[in-house]
Structure formats: structure tokens, C-alpha cells
């Protein structure tokens, strides 16, 4: 029976894993950035009174 400490990965598998992780993380970061951009845009369209109602200021929006 093989144990994890006995298993040797095929040549190049670590490089492939790192490349896949890179692109997966890139996609995740782009999705997060876009969601934050959409949120900032929507908040910027609110009036100062509406922002105050939800406990935010214009400075809070730019800090996001």
C-alpha cells in the first residue's frame, strides 16, 4: 500500500500545478476586482444622504 510520503510525482507535474494555480488565482483576482469595481460604481451613484443612511462616506468608497 502506497503512502503519501512514498509517492513521487511525475517530472513536470509541479510546474504544471503552479501554472494552473497561477491562472486560477488570476481569474479569481479578476473576478474579485470586477465585483469591487461594480460595487464602487453603484455606491458612487448614491447621494450623500443615501450613503449616510447605510453608514458610508465618499472616502469609504475610494478606500474599497
PDB file of N, H, CA, C and O in Angstrom:
ATOM      1  N   UNK A   1       0.840  -1.173   0.000  1.00  0.00           N
ATOM      2  CA  UNK A   1       0.000   0.000   0.000  1.00  0.00           C
ATOM      3  C   UNK A   1       0.889   1.242   0.000  1.00  0.00           C
ATOM      4  O   UNK A   1       1.827   1.334   0.793  1.00  0.00           O
ATOM      5  N   UNK A   2       0.603   2.185  -0.874  1.00  0.00           N
ATOM      6  H   UNK A   2      -0.158   2.110  -1.518  1.00  0.00           H
ATOM      7  CA  UNK A   2       1.420   3.394  -1.001  1.00  0.00           C
ATOM      8  C   UNK A   2       0.983   4.438   0.009  1.00  0.00           C
ATOM      9  O   UNK A   2      -0.207   4.648   0.243  1.00  0.00           O
ATOM     10  N   UNK A   3       1.947   5.069   0.586  1.00  0.00           N
ATOM     11  H   UNK A   3       2.914   4.899   0.396  1.00  0.00           H
ATOM     12  CA  UNK A   3       1.696   6.183   1.492  1.00  0.00           C
ATOM     13  C   UNK A   3       2.110   7.461   0.782  1.00  0.00           C
ATOM     14  O   UNK A   3       2.911   7.437  -0.153  1.00  0.00           O
ATOM     15  N   UNK A   4       1.558   8.568   1.234  1.00  0.00           N
ATOM     16  H   UNK A   4       0.907   8.587   1.993  1.00  0.00           H
ATOM     17  CA  UNK A   4       1.846   9.849   0.583  1.00  0.00           C
ATOM     18  C   UNK A   4       3.346  10.152   0.583  1.00  0.00           C
ATOM     19  O   UNK A   4       3.843  10.773  -0.355  1.00  0.00           O
ATOM     20  N   UNK A   5       4.056   9.734   1.593  1.00  0.00           N
ATOM     21  H   UNK A   5       3.652   9.229   2.356  1.00  0.00           H
ATOM     22  CA  UNK A   5       5.490  10.024   1.644  1.00  0.00           C
ATOM     23  C   UNK A   5       6.284   9.175   0.661  1.00  0.00           C
ATOM     24  O   UNK A   5       7.429   9.509   0.359  1.00  0.00           O
ATOM     25  N   UNK A   6       5.718   8.097   0.158  1.00  0.00           N
ATOM     26  H   UNK A   6       4.787   7.825   0.404  1.00  0.00           H
ATOM     27  CA  UNK A   6       6.408   7.216  -0.774  1.00  0.00           C
ATOM     28  C   UNK A   6       6.164   7.600  -2.230  1.00  0.00           C
ATOM     29  O   UNK A   6       6.895   7.154  -3.115  1.00  0.00           O
ATOM     30  N   UNK A   7       5.148   8.421  -2.491  1.00  0.00           N
ATOM     31  H   UNK A   7       4.554   8.784  -1.772  1.00  0.00           H
ATOM     32  CA  UNK A   7       4.740   8.713  -3.863  1.00  0.00           C
ATOM     33  C   UNK A   7       5.625   9.817  -4.441  1.00  0.00           C
ATOM     34  O   UNK A   7       5.828  10.862  -3.822  1.00  0.00           O
ATOM     35  N   UNK A   8       6.142   9.561  -5.631  1.00  0.00           N
ATOM     36  H   UNK A   8       5.977   8.712  -6.133  1.00  0.00           H
ATOM     37  CA  UNK A   8       6.962  10.547  -6.328  1.00  0.00           C
ATOM     38  C   UNK A   8       6.152  11.051  -7.517  1.00  0.00           C
ATOM     39  O   UNK A   8       5.641  10.264  -8.314  1.00  0.00           O
ATOM     40  N   UNK A   9       6.042  12.373  -7.623  1.00  0.00           N
ATOM     41  H   UNK A   9       6.457  13.012  -6.975  1.00  0.00           H
ATOM     42  CA  UNK A   9       5.275  12.974  -8.708  1.00  0.00           C
ATOM     43  C   UNK A   9       6.034  12.847 -10.020  1.00  0.00           C
ATOM     44  O   UNK A   9       7.263  12.915 -10.034  1.00  0.00           O
ATOM     45  N   UNK A  10       5.315  12.664 -11.119  1.00  0.00           N
ATOM     46  H   UNK A  10       4.317  12.609 -11.107  1.00  0.00           H
ATOM     47  CA  UNK A  10       5.967  12.597 -12.432  1.00  0.00           C
ATOM     48  C   UNK A  10       6.691  13.905 -12.747  1.00  0.00           C
ATOM     49  O   UNK A  10       6.299  14.968 -12.266  1.00  0.00           O
ATOM     50  N   UNK A  11       7.725  13.826 -13.540  1.00  0.00           N
ATOM     51  H   UNK A  11       8.044  12.962 -13.931  1.00  0.00           H
ATOM     52  CA  UNK A  11       8.508  15.006 -13.924  1.00  0.00           C
ATOM     53  C   UNK A  11       7.604  16.048 -14.570  1.00  0.00           C
ATOM     54  O   UNK A  11       6.803  15.734 -15.451  1.00  0.00           O
ATOM     55  N   UNK A  12       7.741  17.277 -14.126  1.00  0.00           N
ATOM     56  H   UNK A  12       8.391  17.532 -13.410  1.00  0.00           H
ATOM     57  CA  UNK A  12       6.967  18.374 -14.700  1.00  0.00           C
ATOM     58  C   UNK A  12       5.627  18.620 -14.047  1.00  0.00           C
ATOM     59  O   UNK A  12       4.980  19.627 -14.333  1.00  0.00           O
ATOM     60  N   UNK A  13       5.190  17.722 -13.173  1.00  0.00           N
ATOM     61  H   UNK A  13       5.715  16.903 -12.940  1.00  0.00           H
ATOM     62  CA  UNK A  13       3.857  17.889 -12.601  1.00  0.00           C
ATOM     63  C   UNK A  13       3.773  19.097 -11.674  1.00  0.00           C
ATOM     64  O   UNK A  13       2.729  19.742 -11.583  1.00  0.00           O
ATOM     65  N   UNK A  14       4.868  19.400 -10.990  1.00  0.00           N
ATOM     66  H   UNK A  14       5.716  18.876 -11.064  1.00  0.00           H
ATOM     67  CA  UNK A  14       4.867  20.561 -10.098  1.00  0.00           C
ATOM     68  C   UNK A  14       4.765  21.841 -10.923  1.00  0.00           C
ATOM     69  O   UNK A  14       4.044  22.765 -10.544  1.00  0.00           O
ATOM     70  N   UNK A  15       5.467  21.903 -12.025  1.00  0.00           N
ATOM     71  H   UNK A  15       6.052  21.152 -12.332  1.00  0.00           H
ATOM     72  CA  UNK A  15       5.403  23.079 -12.891  1.00  0.00           C
ATOM     73  C   UNK A  15       3.999  23.258 -13.456  1.00  0.00           C
ATOM     74  O   UNK A  15       3.503  24.381 -13.537  1.00  0.00           O
ATOM     75  N   UNK A  16       3.369  22.181 -13.839  1.00  0.00           N
ATOM     76  H   UNK A  16       3.773  21.268 -13.773  1.00  0.00           H
ATOM     77  CA  UNK A  16       2.005  22.243 -14.365  1.00  0.00           C
ATOM     78  C   UNK A  16       1.050  22.716 -13.275  1.00  0.00           C
ATOM     79  O   UNK A  16       0.183  23.553 -13.525  1.00  0.00           O
ATOM     80  N   UNK A  17       1.208  22.184 -12.075  1.00  0.00           N
ATOM     81  H   UNK A  17       1.912  21.504 -11.871  1.00  0.00           H
ATOM     82  CA  UNK A  17       0.358  22.597 -10.963  1.00  0.00           C
ATOM     83  C   UNK A  17       0.517  24.088 -10.686  1.00  0.00           C
ATOM     84  O   UNK A  17      -0.470  24.790 -10.467  1.00  0.00           O
ATOM     85  N   UNK A  18       1.747  24.569 -10.694  1.00  0.00           N
ATOM     86  H   UNK A  18       2.550  23.999 -10.872  1.00  0.00           H
ATOM     87  CA  UNK A  18       1.983  26.001 -10.457  1.00  0.00           C
ATOM     88  C   UNK A  18       1.364  26.855 -11.555  1.00  0.00           C
ATOM     89  O   UNK A  18       0.814  27.919 -11.268  1.00  0.00           O
ATOM     90  N   UNK A  19       1.441  26.416 -12.788  1.00  0.00           N
ATOM     91  H   UNK A  19       1.887  25.552 -13.021  1.00  0.00           H
ATOM     92  CA  UNK A  19       0.844  27.160 -13.898  1.00  0.00           C
ATOM     93  C   UNK A  19      -0.674  27.196 -13.767  1.00  0.00           C
ATOM     94  O   UNK A  19      -1.293  28.240 -13.968  1.00  0.00           O
ATOM     95  N   UNK A  20      -1.266  26.069 -13.432  1.00  0.00           N
ATOM     96  H   UNK A  20      -0.763  25.221 -13.268  1.00  0.00           H
ATOM     97  CA  UNK A  20      -2.721  26.013 -13.242  1.00  0.00           C
ATOM     98  C   UNK A  20      -3.129  26.901 -12.085  1.00  0.00           C
ATOM     99  O   UNK A  20      -4.104  27.645 -12.191  1.00  0.00           O
ATOM    100  N   UNK A  21      -2.398  26.836 -10.980  1.00  0.00           N
ATOM    101  H   UNK A  21      -1.605  26.232 -10.894  1.00  0.00           H
ATOM    102  CA  UNK A  21      -2.692  27.690  -9.824  1.00  0.00           C
ATOM    103  C   UNK A  21      -2.588  29.162 -10.196  1.00  0.00           C
ATOM    104  O   UNK A  21      -3.420  29.970  -9.783  1.00  0.00           O
ATOM    105  N   UNK A  22      -1.565  29.515 -10.980  1.00  0.00           N
ATOM    106  H   UNK A  22      -0.889  28.859 -11.316  1.00  0.00           H
ATOM    107  CA  UNK A  22      -1.387  30.903 -11.399  1.00  0.00           C
ATOM    108  C   UNK A  22      -2.614  31.405 -12.144  1.00  0.00           C
ATOM    109  O   UNK A  22      -3.132  32.477 -11.832  1.00  0.00           O
ATOM    110  N   UNK A  23      -3.088  30.636 -13.130  1.00  0.00           N
ATOM    111  H   UNK A  23      -2.668  29.765 -13.383  1.00  0.00           H
ATOM    112  CA  UNK A  23      -4.228  31.077 -13.927  1.00  0.00           C
ATOM    113  C   UNK A  23      -5.523  31.041 -13.126  1.00  0.00           C
ATOM    114  O   UNK A  23      -6.393  31.890 -13.323  1.00  0.00           O
ATOM    115  N   UNK A  24      -5.665  30.074 -12.228  1.00  0.00           N
ATOM    116  H   UNK A  24      -4.958  29.384 -12.068  1.00  0.00           H
ATOM    117  CA  UNK A  24      -6.844  30.032 -11.377  1.00  0.00           C
ATOM    118  C   UNK A  24      -6.866  31.257 -10.459  1.00  0.00           C
ATOM    119  O   UNK A  24      -7.906  31.896 -10.302  1.00  0.00           O
ATOM    120  N   UNK A  25      -5.721  31.584  -9.854  1.00  0.00           N
ATOM    121  H   UNK A  25      -4.876  31.065  -9.982  1.00  0.00           H
ATOM    122  CA  UNK A  25      -5.642  32.752  -8.978  1.00  0.00           C
ATOM    123  C   UNK A  25      -5.843  34.044  -9.757  1.00  0.00           C
ATOM    124  O   UNK A  25      -6.471  34.978  -9.259  1.00  0.00           O
ATOM    125  N   UNK A  26      -5.319  34.103 -10.964  1.00  0.00           N
ATOM    126  H   UNK A  26      -4.808  33.344 -11.369  1.00  0.00           H
ATOM    127  CA  UNK A  26      -5.516  35.276 -11.814  1.00  0.00           C
ATOM    128  C   UNK A  26      -7.003  35.481 -12.084  1.00  0.00           C
ATOM    129  O   UNK A  26      -7.512  36.596 -11.975  1.00  0.00           O
ATOM    130  N   UNK A  27      -7.687  34.414 -12.431  1.00  0.00           N
ATOM    131  H   UNK A  27      -7.274  33.508 -12.519  1.00  0.00           H
ATOM    132  CA  UNK A  27      -9.125  34.502 -12.700  1.00  0.00           C
ATOM    133  C   UNK A  27      -9.873  34.949 -11.452  1.00  0.00           C
ATOM    134  O   UNK A  27     -10.744  35.816 -11.531  1.00  0.00           O
ATOM    135  N   UNK A  28      -9.545  34.368 -10.302  1.00  0.00           N
ATOM    136  H   UNK A  28      -8.838  33.663 -10.238  1.00  0.00           H
ATOM    137  CA  UNK A  28     -10.197  34.730  -9.047  1.00  0.00           C
ATOM    138  C   UNK A  28      -9.970  36.201  -8.730  1.00  0.00           C
ATOM    139  O   UNK A  28     -10.901  36.904  -8.336  1.00  0.00           O
ATOM    140  N   UNK A  29      -8.745  36.669  -8.899  1.00  0.00           N
ATOM    141  H   UNK A  29      -7.989  36.098  -9.219  1.00  0.00           H
ATOM    142  CA  UNK A  29      -8.434  38.072  -8.622  1.00  0.00           C
ATOM    143  C   UNK A  29      -9.170  39.009  -9.571  1.00  0.00           C
ATOM    144  O   UNK A  29      -9.630  40.072  -9.154  1.00  0.00           O
ATOM    145  N   UNK A  30      -9.285  38.634 -10.828  1.00  0.00           N
ATOM    146  H   UNK A  30      -8.910  37.771 -11.167  1.00  0.00           H
ATOM    147  CA  UNK A  30     -10.016  39.465 -11.787  1.00  0.00           C
ATOM    148  C   UNK A  30     -11.502  39.526 -11.443  1.00  0.00           C
ATOM    149  O   UNK A  30     -12.117  40.588 -11.542  1.00  0.00           O
ATOM    150  N   UNK A  31     -12.077  38.408 -11.045  1.00  0.00           N
ATOM    151  H   UNK A  31     -11.577  37.546 -10.965  1.00  0.00           H
ATOM    152  CA  UNK A  31     -13.493  38.385 -10.658  1.00  0.00           C
ATOM    153  C   UNK A  31     -13.712  39.264  -9.431  1.00  0.00           C
ATOM    154  O   UNK A  31     -14.665  40.041  -9.387  1.00  0.00           O
ATOM    155  N   UNK A  32     -12.841  39.148  -8.440  1.00  0.00           N
ATOM    156  H   UNK A  32     -12.067  38.516  -8.475  1.00  0.00           H
ATOM    157  CA  UNK A  32     -12.964  39.965  -7.228  1.00  0.00           C
ATOM    158  C   UNK A  32     -12.810  41.455  -7.538  1.00  0.00           C
ATOM    159  O   UNK A  32     -13.561  42.283  -7.023  1.00  0.00           O
ATOM    160  N   UNK A  33     -11.825  41.790  -8.386  1.00  0.00           N
ATOM    161  H   UNK A  33     -11.214  41.117  -8.804  1.00  0.00           H
ATOM    162  CA  UNK A  33     -11.618  43.178  -8.770  1.00  0.00           C
ATOM    163  C   UNK A  33     -12.849  43.733  -9.478  1.00  0.00           C
ATOM    164  O   UNK A  33     -13.271  44.854  -9.197  1.00  0.00           O
ATOM    165  N   UNK A  34     -13.428  42.962 -10.393  1.00  0.00           N
ATOM    166  H   UNK A  34     -13.085  42.051 -10.622  1.00  0.00           H
ATOM    167  CA  UNK A  34     -14.588  43.430 -11.142  1.00  0.00           C
ATOM    168  C   UNK A  34     -15.799  43.619 -10.232  1.00  0.00           C
ATOM    169  O   UNK A  34     -16.541  44.589 -10.389  1.00  0.00           O
ATOM    170  N   UNK A  35     -16.009  42.713  -9.288  1.00  0.00           N
ATOM    171  H   UNK A  35     -15.407  41.925  -9.160  1.00  0.00           H
ATOM    172  CA  UNK A  35     -17.129  42.859  -8.356  1.00  0.00           C
ATOM    173  C   UNK A  35     -16.959  44.115  -7.507  1.00  0.00           C
ATOM    174  O   UNK A  35     -17.930  44.828  -7.257  1.00  0.00           O
ATOM    175  N   UNK A  36     -15.736  44.392  -7.063  1.00  0.00           N
ATOM    176  H   UNK A  36     -14.947  43.813  -7.266  1.00  0.00           H
ATOM    177  CA  UNK A  36     -15.481  45.601  -6.280  1.00  0.00           C
ATOM    178  C   UNK A  36     -15.688  46.850  -7.136  1.00  0.00           C
ATOM    179  O   UNK A  36     -16.207  47.856  -6.653  1.00  0.00           O
ATOM    180  N   UNK A  37     -15.287  46.788  -8.399  1.00  0.00           N
ATOM    181  H   UNK A  37     -14.866  45.970  -8.792  1.00  0.00           H
ATOM    182  CA  UNK A  37     -15.484  47.912  -9.313  1.00  0.00           C
ATOM    183  C   UNK A  37     -16.964  48.215  -9.507  1.00  0.00           C
ATOM    184  O   UNK A  37     -17.373  49.376  -9.494  1.00  0.00           O
ATOM    185  N   UNK A  38     -17.761  47.175  -9.686  1.00  0.00           N
ATOM    186  H   UNK A  38     -17.428  46.232  -9.697  1.00  0.00           H
ATOM    187  CA  UNK A  38     -19.206  47.345  -9.869  1.00  0.00           C
ATOM    188  C   UNK A  38     -19.826  47.936  -8.606  1.00  0.00           C
ATOM    189  O   UNK A  38     -20.685  48.814  -8.687  1.00  0.00           O
ATOM    190  N   UNK A  39     -19.393  47.457  -7.439  1.00  0.00           N
ATOM    191  H   UNK A  39     -18.695  46.744  -7.373  1.00  0.00           H
ATOM    192  CA  UNK A  39     -19.907  47.971  -6.170  1.00  0.00           C
ATOM    193  C   UNK A  39     -19.554  49.441  -5.998  1.00  0.00           C
ATOM    194  O   UNK A  39     -20.401  50.249  -5.619  1.00  0.00           O
ATOM    195  N   UNK A  40     -18.286  49.790  -6.282  1.00  0.00           N
ATOM    196  H   UNK A  40     -17.597  49.134  -6.590  1.00  0.00           H
ATOM    197  CA  UNK A  40     -17.878  51.198  -6.166  1.00  0.00           C
ATOM    198  C   UNK A  40     -18.688  52.084  -7.108  1.00  0.00           C
ATOM    199  O   UNK A  40     -19.090  53.186  -6.735  1.00  0.00           O
ATOM    200  N   UNK A  41     -18.923  51.613  -8.307  1.00  0.00           N
ATOM    201  H   UNK A  41     -18.596  50.717  -8.610  1.00  0.00           H
ATOM    202  CA  UNK A  41     -19.690  52.392  -9.276  1.00  0.00           C
ATOM    203  C   UNK A  41     -21.109  52.624  -8.783  1.00  0.00           C
ATOM    204  O   UNK A  41     -21.628  53.735  -8.886  1.00  0.00           O
ATOM    205  N   UNK A  42     -21.739  51.584  -8.247  1.00  0.00           N
ATOM    206  H   UNK A  42     -21.317  50.681  -8.163  1.00  0.00           H
ATOM    207  CA  UNK A  42     -23.108  51.715  -7.733  1.00  0.00           C
ATOM    208  C   UNK A  42     -23.153  52.657  -6.537  1.00  0.00           C
ATOM    209  O   UNK A  42     -24.068  53.472  -6.422  1.00  0.00           O
ATOM    210  N   UNK A  43     -22.171  52.549  -5.648  1.00  0.00           N
ATOM    211  H   UNK A  43     -21.427  51.887  -5.741  1.00  0.00           H
ATOM    212  CA  UNK A  43     -22.148  53.420  -4.473  1.00  0.00           C
ATOM    213  C   UNK A  43     -21.897  54.874  -4.864  1.00  0.00           C
ATOM    214  O   UNK A  43     -22.449  55.781  -4.240  1.00  0.00           O
ATOM    215  N   UNK A  44     -21.084  55.109  -5.872  1.00  0.00           N
ATOM    216  H   UNK A  44     -20.636  54.372  -6.378  1.00  0.00           H
ATOM    217  CA  UNK A  44     -20.817  56.476  -6.323  1.00  0.00           C
ATOM    218  C   UNK A  44     -22.049  57.142  -6.914  1.00  0.00           C
ATOM    219  O   UNK A  44     -22.117  58.369  -6.981  1.00  0.00           O
ATOM    220  N   UNK A  45     -23.021  56.350  -7.341  1.00  0.00           N
ATOM    221  H   UNK A  45     -22.966  55.353  -7.287  1.00  0.00           H
ATOM    222  CA  UNK A  45     -24.251  56.900  -7.902  1.00  0.00           C
ATOM    223  C   UNK A  45     -25.242  57.322  -6.823  1.00  0.00           C
ATOM    224  O   UNK A  45     -26.223  58.004  -7.118  1.00  0.00           O
ATOM    225  N   UNK A  46     -24.997  56.925  -5.576  1.00  0.00           N
ATOM    226  H   UNK A  46     -24.200  56.371  -5.336  1.00  0.00           H
ATOM    227  CA  UNK A  46     -25.882  57.307  -4.477  1.00  0.00           C
ATOM    228  C   UNK A  46     -25.592  58.733  -4.029  1.00  0.00           C
ATOM    229  O   UNK A  46     -24.488  59.246  -4.210  1.00  0.00           O
ATOM    230  N   UNK A  47     -26.605  59.362  -3.441  1.00  0.00           N
ATOM    231  H   UNK A  47     -27.502  58.946  -3.294  1.00  0.00           H
ATOM    232  CA  UNK A  47     -26.411  60.695  -2.883  1.00  0.00           C
ATOM    233  C   UNK A  47     -25.696  60.577  -1.546  1.00  0.00           C
ATOM    234  O   UNK A  47     -25.593  59.491  -0.975  1.00  0.00           O
ATOM    235  N   UNK A  48     -25.200  61.715  -1.053  1.00  0.00           N
ATOM    236  H   UNK A  48     -25.283  62.597  -1.517  1.00  0.00           H
ATOM    237  CA  UNK A  48     -24.526  61.713   0.245  1.00  0.00           C
ATOM    238  C   UNK A  48     -25.488  61.285   1.352  1.00  0.00           C
ATOM    239  O   UNK A  48     -25.082  60.606   2.296  1.00  0.00           O
ATOM    240  N   UNK A  49     -26.749  61.674   1.244  1.00  0.00           N
ATOM    241  H   UNK A  49     -27.079  62.225   0.477  1.00  0.00           H
ATOM    242  CA  UNK A  49     -27.742  61.295   2.252  1.00  0.00           C
ATOM    243  C   UNK A  49     -27.976  59.780   2.238  1.00  0.00           C
ATOM    244  O   UNK A  49     -28.107  59.163   3.295  1.00  0.00           O
ATOM    245  N   UNK A  50     -28.028  59.190   1.060  1.00  0.00           N
ATOM    246  H   UNK A  50     -27.921  59.691   0.201  1.00  0.00           H
ATOM    247  CA  UNK A  50     -28.215  57.745   0.956  1.00  0.00           C
ATOM    248  C   UNK A  50     -27.008  57.007   1.514  1.00  0.00           C
ATOM    249  O   UNK A  50     -27.154  55.990   2.193  1.00  0.00           O
ATOM    250  N   UNK A  51     -25.822  57.517   1.230  1.00  0.00           N
ATOM    251  H   UNK A  51     -25.703  58.343   0.679  1.00  0.00           H
ATOM    252  CA  UNK A  51     -24.615  56.906   1.780  1.00  0.00           C
ATOM    253  C   UNK A  51     -24.612  56.991   3.306  1.00  0.00           C
ATOM    254  O   UNK A  51     -24.234  56.040   3.989  1.00  0.00           O
ATOM    255  N   UNK A  52     -25.035  58.135   3.830  1.00  0.00           N
ATOM    256  H   UNK A  52     -25.343  58.909   3.275  1.00  0.00           H
ATOM    257  CA  UNK A  52     -25.090  58.298   5.285  1.00  0.00           C
ATOM    258  C   UNK A  52     -26.065  57.302   5.905  1.00  0.00           C
ATOM    259  O   UNK A  52     -25.814  56.777   6.989  1.00  0.00           O
ATOM    260  N   UNK A  53     -27.169  57.044   5.222  1.00  0.00           N
ATOM    261  H   UNK A  53     -27.373  57.470   4.341  1.00  0.00           H
ATOM    262  CA  UNK A  53     -28.156  56.075   5.720  1.00  0.00           C
ATOM    263  C   UNK A  53     -27.555  54.677   5.887  1.00  0.00           C
ATOM    264  O   UNK A  53     -27.949  53.935   6.788  1.00  0.00           O
ATOM    265  N   UNK A  54     -26.619  54.323   5.035  1.00  0.00           N
ATOM    266  H   UNK A  54     -26.300  54.926   4.304  1.00  0.00           H
ATOM    267  CA  UNK A  54     -26.013  52.994   5.144  1.00  0.00           C
ATOM    268  C   UNK A  54     -24.661  53.037   5.853  1.00  0.00           C
ATOM    269  O   UNK A  54     -23.939  52.041   5.901  1.00  0.00           O
ATOM    270  N   UNK A  55     -24.329  54.215   6.407  1.00  0.00           N
ATOM    271  H   UNK A  55     -24.916  55.024   6.369  1.00  0.00           H
ATOM    272  CA  UNK A  55     -23.129  54.322   7.225  1.00  0.00           C
ATOM    273  C   UNK A  55     -21.834  54.456   6.450  1.00  0.00           C
ATOM    274  O   UNK A  55     -20.780  54.036   6.927  1.00  0.00           O
ATOM    275  N   UNK A  56     -21.897  55.037   5.256  1.00  0.00           N
ATOM    276  H   UNK A  56     -22.754  55.378   4.868  1.00  0.00           H
ATOM    277  CA  UNK A  56     -20.699  55.221   4.439  1.00  0.00           C
ATOM    278  C   UNK A  56     -20.503  56.681   4.071  1.00  0.00           C
ATOM    279  O   UNK A  56     -21.438  57.480   4.116  1.00  0.00           O
ATOM    280  N   UNK A  57     -19.284  57.014   3.709  1.00  0.00           N
ATOM    281  H   UNK A  57     -18.524  56.365   3.672  1.00  0.00           H
ATOM    282  CA  UNK A  57     -18.962  58.326   3.166  1.00  0.00           C
ATOM    283  C   UNK A  57     -18.294  58.130   1.820  1.00  0.00           C
ATOM    284  O   UNK A  57     -17.971  57.003   1.442  1.00  0.00           O
ATOM    285  N   UNK A  58     -18.084  59.213   1.094  1.00  0.00           N
ATOM    286  H   UNK A  58     -18.346  60.129   1.401  1.00  0.00           H
ATOM    287  CA  UNK A  58     -17.392  59.115  -0.190  1.00  0.00           C
ATOM    288  C   UNK A  58     -15.975  58.581  -0.006  1.00  0.00           C
ATOM    289  O   UNK A  58     -15.461  57.851  -0.854  1.00  0.00           O
ATOM    290  N   UNK A  59     -15.349  58.953   1.111  1.00  0.00           N
ATOM    291  H   UNK A  59     -15.766  59.546   1.799  1.00  0.00           H
ATOM    292  CA  UNK A  59     -13.986  58.463   1.383  1.00  0.00           C
ATOM    293  C   UNK A  59     -13.969  56.947   1.580  1.00  0.00           C
ATOM    294  O   UNK A  59     -12.995  56.288   1.215  1.00  0.00           O
ATOM    295  N   UNK A  60     -15.036  56.389   2.154  1.00  0.00           N
ATOM    296  H   UNK A  60     -15.827  56.924   2.451  1.00  0.00           H
ATOM    297  CA  UNK A  60     -15.116  54.948   2.341  1.00  0.00           C
ATOM    298  C   UNK A  60     -15.154  54.226   0.996  1.00  0.00           C
ATOM    299  O   UNK A  60     -14.606  53.133   0.851  1.00  0.00           O
ATOM    300  N   UNK A  61     -15.802  54.842   0.026  1.00  0.00           N
ATOM    301  H   UNK A  61     -16.247  55.730   0.144  1.00  0.00           H
ATOM    302  CA  UNK A  61     -15.908  54.218  -1.302  1.00  0.00           C
ATOM    303  C   UNK A  61     -14.540  54.141  -1.960  1.00  0.00           C
ATOM    304  O   UNK A  61     -14.183  53.112  -2.533  1.00  0.00           O
ATOM    305  N   UNK A  62     -13.779  55.213  -1.882  1.00  0.00           N
ATOM    306  H   UNK A  62     -14.070  56.049  -1.417  1.00  0.00           H
ATOM    307  CA  UNK A  62     -12.469  55.217  -2.533  1.00  0.00           C
ATOM    308  C   UNK A  62     -11.495  54.289  -1.813  1.00  0.00           C
ATOM    309  O   UNK A  62     -10.521  53.833  -2.411  1.00  0.00           O
ATOM    310  N   UNK A  63     -11.746  54.006  -0.544  1.00  0.00           N
ATOM    311  H   UNK A  63     -12.538  54.376  -0.058  1.00  0.00           H
ATOM    312  CA  UNK A  63     -10.865  53.112   0.218  1.00  0.00           C
ATOM    313  C   UNK A  63     -11.126  51.647  -0.089  1.00  0.00           C
ATOM    314  O   UNK A  63     -10.342  50.788   0.314  1.00  0.00           O
ATOM    315  N   UNK A  64     -12.209  51.343  -0.793  1.00  0.00           N
ATOM    316  H   UNK A  64     -12.846  52.041  -1.120  1.00  0.00           H
ATOM    317  CA  UNK A  64     -12.557  49.948  -1.082  1.00  0.00           C
ATOM    318  C   UNK A  64     -11.642  49.383  -2.131  1.00  0.00           C
ATOM    319  O   UNK A  64     -11.779  48.219  -2.508  1.00  0.00           O
TER     320      UNK A  64
END
